[in-house]
């Protein structure tokens, strides 16, 4: 699909230089950069969601972990 965008002269000049060095067209360079940006954005969103899920333990899970630790502590303290 063709589209028109506005890009700062200095940025497009740098992009043209990079495209030449890489043997790519300007369009291919911009498409590749956009793909990489969007992939990173998706990964960052997934990471943020996972961090939210695992940041706060479920109160029920915390209660179970506490009970297990107490049992373990008492078992270790008992004489064998």
N, C-alpha and C positions, 0 to 999 in steps of 0.2 A: 504494500500500500504506500502510496506517496503521500507525504504530509509536509507542511511548511512549519518551521520553527524559527524563533529568534534566538541567536546565540551571540554572545559577546565576541567582538573581532579577535581579541587576543586568544580566547579559548578556541575558536574555530581554527585559528592559525596553528596553535599547538596541536590540535587534533589532526589537522592536515599533515603536519610534520610526522606525527606518530603513525598515521596511516601509511605514509610513504615508507617509513622505516620498516614497518611490519608487512609491507606489500599488500595492503588492504585498500579498498575504496573508502572514502569518507563515510559513506552510508553503512558499509559493513562494520567499520570501527564503531560508529555510533550505535548501531543495532547490538553489537557485541557488548559494549559498555552498558547499554540499557538492560540487556538480559542479565548481566552480572549484578547490576544494582538491584534489580527486582528479585533475583535469587537470594541475595544477601538480606534484603528486606524481609522476605518470607522466612528465612532462617532465623533472623532476629525476632520476628513475631512469635515463632514457635518456641524459641528459647525463653522469651518473656512469659509466655503462657505456662511453660513447664516450671519456670521459677515461681510463678504465682501458685501453682498447684502444690509444689513441694516446700514452699516457704513456711506455711503455717500447718503444723501437723493437725490432723483430725483429732478432736478432743477424745474420742473413743480410742483411737490408736495410741494416743499419749497415755491414757489410763492403762491400756494393755501392756505397753512397754514398761511402765512403772511397776506393774504387778510382776512381770517377768523378772525385772531387775531385783525386786525384793525377794522373790523365790530363789534366784541365783545367789544373792548375797547370803541368805540364810543357809543354803546348801553348802556354800564354801566355808562358812563359819562353823558348821557342825563338825564334830569329830568323826573321823573315818574309822 
